[in-house]
Amino acid sequence: MRHCIRSTQENDVHGVAGYTSFDDYAAQPWERFEVPAMHCLRRGARIVKATGAWYKKHGQLPDPLRVVADNCERDQETGKKFLEGFGVDIDNKSFVVNSRPFYANWSETICPSPSPNKIIEATMEHWRAFATPPSHTNKMATLYARLGVGNAGNWTNTPCEMNMARAIIEGNCAVASDITERLLMDLGGGMKLAWGRIEAHAVPDFLTLHSWYRTVAYAVPAISANESASIVKALVDILGENAQGTTVFAGHDSELNGLSAALGLSWDAAPFPVNGTMPGSALRFDREGDKVQVSYVYVSDFSEETGTMTSVPVSTAGSQGEVSHKELSDLAQQGSNAACAHKFEFVDYLDEPEHDPRLPFASTVIEI
């Protein structure tokens, strides 16, 4: 499950050299968030609580319900609000903070961190398979016109290309991705969209700019095989022969992208883009006998706070919404590197220092 609707970092835009603030890419300053960077917005927390109540009534989640949250504010807040809405007491049986399922077990001997050259090579190969959609040019032009000219000038003229030093795709496509995700967070937070210059109904269409970028830059199979190994292993193990109850992993879009890359998953999150990773959404795996039903569950209308969810089937292994547990295990073995996976245990690791996965790549290589 991806976390709540959250605030963004104000100075993490990488398009035109020397301009990293959102304010540099608009004619006037963006409305400031009510909470620190990357924390749940108050309305976002209320929506997650409401989704917990919706699941209680409509979700058919088998007992016992437990939540594993990554060790940062937005994931812990999301897990607690979900349980609160569901009506489950928050204690060490229902809620733990454990980063291990969300990060690779980096080891120089069995799972070395990928070199910048490997990241670049794998990303470029993946990019060639997902060419920039023709509609991107017009959407970026429309977005630029709505926001007006900022210090960065016409950022749409900055080519979308690989930054060899940072091993990440930058330029106009990265700017468009960051801005459209911020618009989504503004929408979910009940804030005015670009000072009233963008309508709420336009956000899902603009989000194709973000979804495409996330797919190309953060769902690279050759990289996800290592980076997402822990969440893939945890998923397969929890769905094992002795599977019982419901486990919710409160994490990030990185896990949704990683599972998509490792297992070959795809879903249509209309009115949002295909393979969209909305705040509060989840990839859901239900095992009954040897069959595993796979669905994507998400809030399709952020204009309300009812927490009403929409569920759509997820295609995988040539099937629509259903695979055998063996097929899922085979996909996991083929799409992930087991040597990079932490062993998952429902254990609290609150003594870990809080961290944020949105920091630059080199800073995310952590020992747990």
SVG drawing of the C-alpha trace seen along z (x, -y; Angstrom):
<svg xmlns="http://www.w3.org/2000/svg" viewBox="-20 -35 52 60">
<polyline fill="none" stroke="black" stroke-width="0.4" points="0.0,0.0 1.3,-3.4 1.3,-6.0 -1.1,-8.9 -1.4,-12.1 1.7,-14.0 3.6,-17.2 6.5,-17.4 10.1,-18.6 10.3,-22.2 13.8,-22.0 14.1,-18.7 13.3,-19.5 15.9,-18.6 15.3,-20.1 17.1,-23.3 20.6,-23.4 20.8,-25.6 17.0,-25.7 15.7,-23.1 12.8,-24.8 9.2,-24.3 8.9,-28.1 11.5,-28.3 9.1,-26.6 6.1,-28.9 5.2,-32.6 4.3,-32.8 5.2,-30.9 3.4,-27.6 1.0,-27.4 3.0,-26.0 2.0,-22.8 0.8,-22.7 3.3,-20.0 7.0,-19.3 8.3,-17.9 7.2,-14.4 4.7,-14.2 1.1,-13.2 -1.3,-16.1 -4.1,-16.3 -6.7,-15.7 -4.5,-12.8 -4.5,-11.2 -8.3,-11.5 -8.8,-9.8 -6.6,-6.9 -8.6,-6.5 -11.8,-6.6 -10.3,-3.9 -9.7,-1.7 -13.4,-2.1 -14.3,-1.3 -12.2,1.9 -13.8,2.9 -17.2,2.7 -16.5,3.8 -12.9,5.1 -13.4,8.7 -10.0,8.7 -9.5,11.9 -8.4,11.6 -6.0,11.0 -5.1,7.7 -1.6,6.4 0.4,3.5 4.1,3.3 5.3,-0.3 8.5,-1.6 10.4,-3.8 9.3,-7.3 6.5,-9.5 4.2,-9.1 4.2,-5.3 3.8,-5.1 1.0,-7.6 -0.7,-5.7 -0.5,-2.4 -1.9,-3.8 -4.8,-5.7 -5.7,-2.6 -5.9,-0.5 -7.8,-3.2 -10.4,-3.4 -10.7,0.4 -11.3,0.4 -8.2,2.4 -6.3,1.5 -2.8,0.3 -0.4,2.5 2.7,4.7 0.4,7.4 -1.2,5.2 1.4,2.6 5.2,2.7 7.9,0.5 10.2,2.7 12.2,1.3 13.6,4.7 10.8,5.6 11.2,2.2 14.9,2.3 17.5,4.6 20.0,6.5 22.9,4.7 26.1,6.7 29.4,6.4 29.7,10.2 26.1,11.4 24.3,8.3 26.6,5.5 25.1,2.0 24.6,1.4 27.2,-0.8 26.2,-4.1 27.2,-2.6 24.9,0.4 22.0,-1.8 22.6,-4.0 22.9,-1.0 19.8,0.8 17.7,-2.4 18.6,-3.4 17.7,0.1 14.4,-0.1 13.7,-3.6 14.0,-2.3 11.2,0.1 9.0,-2.7 9.4,-5.5 8.1,-9.0 4.4,-9.1 3.7,-11.7 1.1,-13.4 3.9,-14.4 5.0,-17.4 1.5,-19.0 0.8,-18.2 4.1,-19.8 3.3,-22.9 -0.1,-23.2 1.3,-22.7 4.0,-25.3 1.4,-27.8 -0.9,-27.3 2.0,-27.8 3.6,-30.7 7.2,-31.7 9.5,-31.3 13.2,-31.8 14.0,-28.6 12.4,-30.0 10.9,-27.7 11.8,-24.4 10.0,-22.4 13.0,-23.2 15.4,-21.3 15.9,-17.8 14.8,-14.7 18.1,-12.9 20.2,-10.8 22.3,-12.7 25.5,-10.6 26.8,-12.0 23.6,-11.3 22.5,-8.2 19.0,-9.4 16.8,-10.8 16.4,-14.6 15.2,-17.5 11.7,-18.5 10.3,-15.0 11.5,-15.0 10.1,-18.5 6.7,-17.5 6.7,-14.4 7.4,-16.3 4.9,-19.1 2.1,-16.8 2.7,-14.7 2.6,-17.8 -0.7,-18.8 -2.1,-15.4 -1.0,-16.0 -2.5,-19.5 -5.7,-18.0 -5.8,-15.3 -4.9,-17.9 -7.9,-20.1 -5.6,-22.9 -6.0,-25.3 -4.5,-23.9 -1.9,-26.3 -3.6,-29.3 -6.9,-28.2 -5.3,-28.0 -5.7,-24.2 -9.0,-22.3 -9.3,-19.2 -10.7,-17.2 -7.5,-17.8 -5.2,-16.3 -5.6,-12.6 -4.7,-13.4 -1.7,-15.4 -0.6,-12.5 0.4,-10.5 3.5,-12.7 4.3,-11.4 3.3,-7.7 5.4,-7.4 8.5,-8.9 8.0,-6.6 7.8,-3.5 11.0,-4.5 13.1,-5.7 11.9,-3.5 10.5,-0.3 13.6,1.0 13.5,4.8 17.3,5.2 17.5,2.8 14.3,3.8 15.5,7.4 17.8,6.3 16.1,3.3 12.7,4.9 13.9,8.4 12.8,8.0 9.2,7.0 8.9,9.7 10.1,12.4 7.9,11.1 4.9,11.3 5.6,14.8 6.4,16.0 3.3,14.5 1.1,16.2 2.7,19.5 1.0,22.7 0.3,21.5 -1.1,18.2 -3.7,16.6 -5.0,13.2 -4.1,10.0 -0.7,8.2 -0.5,4.6 2.8,3.2 2.6,-0.6 5.3,-1.8 5.8,-3.8 5.2,-3.9 8.7,-2.4 7.2,0.9 4.3,0.7 6.7,-0.1 9.1,2.6 6.5,5.3 5.2,4.3 8.7,4.6 9.7,7.8 6.4,9.7 5.3,8.2 2.2,6.6 -0.1,4.1 -3.4,2.4 -5.7,-0.2 -6.3,-2.8 -8.9,-4.9 -9.4,-7.8 -5.7,-7.9 -3.0,-6.5 -2.3,-2.8 0.0,-1.6 -0.7,-4.7 0.4,-4.6 -2.1,-6.8 -1.6,-7.8 -3.4,-5.2 -3.6,-2.7 -2.5,0.9 -1.6,4.0 -3.8,6.7 -3.0,10.4 -5.7,12.8 -4.9,16.5 -7.6,19.1 -6.4,22.7 -3.6,22.5 -5.1,19.5 -4.0,15.9 -6.3,13.1 -4.4,9.9 -6.1,6.5 -5.2,2.8 -7.3,0.9 -7.4,-2.9 -9.3,-6.1 -10.6,-7.3 -12.0,-10.6 -9.9,-12.8 -12.5,-15.5 -14.3,-13.6 -13.1,-12.1 -15.3,-9.1 -12.4,-6.6 -14.4,-4.8 -12.1,-2.5 -12.2,-1.2 -10.8,2.2 -9.5,3.4 -7.9,6.7 -4.1,6.8 -2.8,8.7 0.2,10.9 1.8,13.9 -0.7,13.6 -3.6,13.9 -6.1,11.3 -6.4,11.0 -5.5,14.6 -2.4,16.8 -1.5,19.9 0.8,19.5 3.4,21.6 3.2,19.2 3.6,16.3 6.6,17.9 8.2,18.7 7.7,15.0 9.3,13.9 12.3,16.2 12.7,15.0 12.2,11.3 14.1,10.8 17.5,11.7 16.8,13.8 20.3,13.0 19.3,9.4 16.2,10.1 16.0,9.6 14.2,12.3 10.9,10.9 9.8,11.2 7.0,9.3 9.4,7.6 9.5,3.9 12.7,2.0 11.9,-1.3 15.5,-1.8 16.5,-2.4 17.0,-6.1 14.2,-7.5 15.1,-7.7 13.6,-8.8 13.8,-6.8 13.5,-9.9 17.1,-11.0 19.7,-10.6 20.5,-7.0 23.9,-6.8 22.3,-7.8 19.7,-4.9 22.3,-2.2 21.8,-1.5 22.7,1.3 19.8,2.7"/>
</svg>
